[in-house]
Amino acid sequence: MPLFHRRDLHETEERSDDPFCNPENPVKITFEEITSAAYKIRSGIKNTPCEFSHISQLTGMSIFLKKDFLQHTGSFKERGARYALLKLSDEEKSRGVIAASLGNHAQAVCYHGHQLGIPVTVVMPLIAPIMKIQKCREYHANVVIEGKDMAEAKQVAFKISKERGLIYINGYDHPHIIAGQGTIALEILEQVPDIDAIVVPTGGGGLLAGVSVAVKMLNPSVKVIGVESERCASYSQAMANGGPTFTPIEGTLADGLAVPEVGYNAWETSRNLLDKLVVVKEEYIALAILRFIENEKCVVEGAGACGLAAILSGQLEEFRGKRLVLILSGGNIDTTILGRCLERGLAADGRLVKCRVTVSDRPGGICELCKMVSSIGVSIKDIVHERAWVASDVFSVEVIVVCETRDYTHSVQLRELLQSKYKKFEFENFPNEQSLVAPFTQDLFSMP
Ligand SMILES: Cc1ncc(COP(=O)(O)O)c(C=O)c1O
């Protein structure tokens, strides 16, 4: 049955422009294609480490991290990009290729195009971060900045592709892209024995499709788990509706996963192989990024941190005591965004807290509050006070204090202290204990 869940005619026209991604005739990627991709790309792609993680202690699982953010351009996208480029005919190679992307796919195609001497054009929307445009230019690509968003940039790319006879390479649904992404699973299965599950960040579904084909062929008992952000949950929508469905996207820390509709080939390939799909909230993605930096010294972008976010949000509890591989799919995160993520992560962890306290407005009232906070070793990061809109008497002032604490228990101590002294007091958005993963102290996991 053809799967029609498309938004409108405009979308239909866009799809029919890509002969490799035909909704009426989706392609299932085979295991043989993945092994062939692995052979072809072996000299240009790193076999990245898959290492036992310190995070195991925190989660009560044996966790291994497949560090594909260590690829040259910082993401796994190079696997598919290189394979798709290598599969072109000589004539196609000399004409060149075109892609529309905001991020990792663009960088991967530009870098490998340059390596292989294939001209690359990428179309990026006007909103593309200057850093990413710059990176693609460094790889000698022809960068076209046009369109207000990705959908418009894609239309521009299709137009140029037709005019100049360039092959359009979809970053998650081109069959060669999917086959290339699947090579990561071959490496994982060689690197880690006795795996119980592999957790895969999911956007357009190309990585998930490639991984599930390889895993289910080589070791069907290994569970394949997809993870997406609740702000771009297009794979869950596809599952709910029996096929790719347009899903409006909201801003997310996992911008690499922000694809409004999963690929038709990716869906057709993965839908019967996937064991579980987890949808995570943004605060867990922020917390996961923070944990990777603090515990692993790894800078991982939001999309790449989703696997850990799934664990931290308590959605993979059935794997306590089991062996899990998390794919750290990318590390390209803007420094400004990283700063914001860390603050959000600290807040989600109960280590950055905001309290609203009404204190005496007589001399020394605010000073007394500050002394009390510092008496237990909590430091004040920010403090503002408010007089005009305070409902209590005119001799009171409302103070908003942002504090840094050592950990959640320290914050609870602060709350108890302030509660004992002040009548009007509240902590804003303080996480409850259940939402935090308690450290798992058993020494079960000292050995991989
Ligand atoms: C870092 C990262 N992780 C995961 C994904 C998801 O891959 P896919 O779109 O094939 O599902 C992407 C996609 O761009 C990505 O950049």
The ligand as a MOL file (V3000), in Angstrom:
LIG
                    3D

  0  0  0     0  0            999 V3000
M  V30 BEGIN CTAB
M  V30 COUNTS 16 16 0 0 0
M  V30 BEGIN ATOM
M  V30 1 C 24.7910 14.0710 14.9400 0
M  V30 2 C 23.6450 13.3910 14.2720 0
M  V30 3 N 23.1150 12.3110 14.8750 0
M  V30 4 C 22.0840 11.6360 14.3390 0
M  V30 5 C 21.5100 12.0640 13.1540 0
M  V30 6 C 20.3390 11.3070 12.6280 0
M  V30 7 O 20.5910 10.6720 11.4280 0
M  V30 8 P 19.3970 10.3090 10.4410 0
M  V30 9 O 18.8870 11.5960 9.8600 0
M  V30 10 O 19.9960 9.4070 9.4380 0
M  V30 11 O 18.3350 9.6570 11.2720 0
M  V30 12 C 22.0260 13.1880 12.4960 0
M  V30 13 C 21.4670 13.6530 11.2460 0
M  V30 14 O 21.8660 14.6410 10.6870 0
M  V30 15 C 23.1230 13.8640 13.0650 0
M  V30 16 O 23.6760 14.9540 12.4820 0
M  V30 END ATOM
M  V30 BEGIN BOND
M  V30 1 1 1 2
M  V30 2 1 2 3
M  V30 3 2 2 15
M  V30 4 2 3 4
M  V30 5 1 4 5
M  V30 6 1 5 6
M  V30 7 2 5 12
M  V30 8 1 6 7
M  V30 9 1 7 8
M  V30 10 2 8 9
M  V30 11 1 8 10
M  V30 12 1 8 11
M  V30 13 1 12 13
M  V30 14 1 12 15
M  V30 15 2 13 14
M  V30 16 1 15 16
M  V30 END BOND
M  V30 END CTAB
M  END
